[in-house]
Amino acid sequence: MFPILLFVTAIANIVIYLRTSNDIFALLGVGMSVVCLIWGLVIAHWSIHILALVALFFFVKPVSVATVSSRYK
């Protein structure tokens, strides 16, 4: 339950960061979200890490390193 609470706190801090125009609150929001995400990942169960890795591979589009030009065919 505690990792979920840290994740929700990190998301709330990101929302606060996006809505504020004051520099200090933006800096505090970013710092707190980074701390909460790191601590959430540190104390999370290994299955959460596996699910996050699968989600990362599922949602990220592959980037082609090189493309073959029609001039070289």
N, C-alpha and C positions, 0 to 999 in steps of 0.2 A: 504494500500500500504506500509506503514511503517513497519509492521511486516514481510512482504515479503523481504523488503530491509535488515532487520536485519538478517533474515534467510540466505539470499544470502551472506551477509558479514561473517556470522559464517562458512558457507561452504567454502568460499574462504580462511578464516583463517586456517581451518583444512587442506586444500590443501597446503598452505604455510608451515604449521607445518610439514607435511609429506615430503616435498621436501627440506627442509633446513637442514643443518648440524650444523649451529651455535646455541648455546644454548639460547642466548638472543632472537633471532627471534622465536625460537620454544616456548619459554616461553610467549612471547608477543602474538603469534598466539593462543595458548591455552587459555590464559587469555581473549583475545578479543572475541574468539568464545564462551566462557562460559558467558561472559557479554551480548553478542548479543542474545544468546539463552534465557537467563533469561528474558531480557527486551522484547524480542519478545513474549515470553509466557505470560508475565505480561499484555501487552497491546493488546493481541489477543482477538478476539471475542470468546464467549463461544462455538460456532459451530466448531471453529478450534480445540478447546480442545477435543470435542467429536470425531471429525475425527481422531485426533492423538491417542486417546484411542482405537478406533475401529481398526486402523491400527496396533497398538501395539498388540492387541489380535489376529489379523489376521496373522501377520507375525511371532510371537513367538511360537515356538513349545512347547507343554506342557512337563514338566519334571516329570517323575514318581518318586514319593517319595519312594516307596518300590516296590520291585519285588518279586514275589512268586517263590521260588526255586522248581525244580522238586523233590527234596528230601523230601519235606514236603507234597506232594500231596498224 
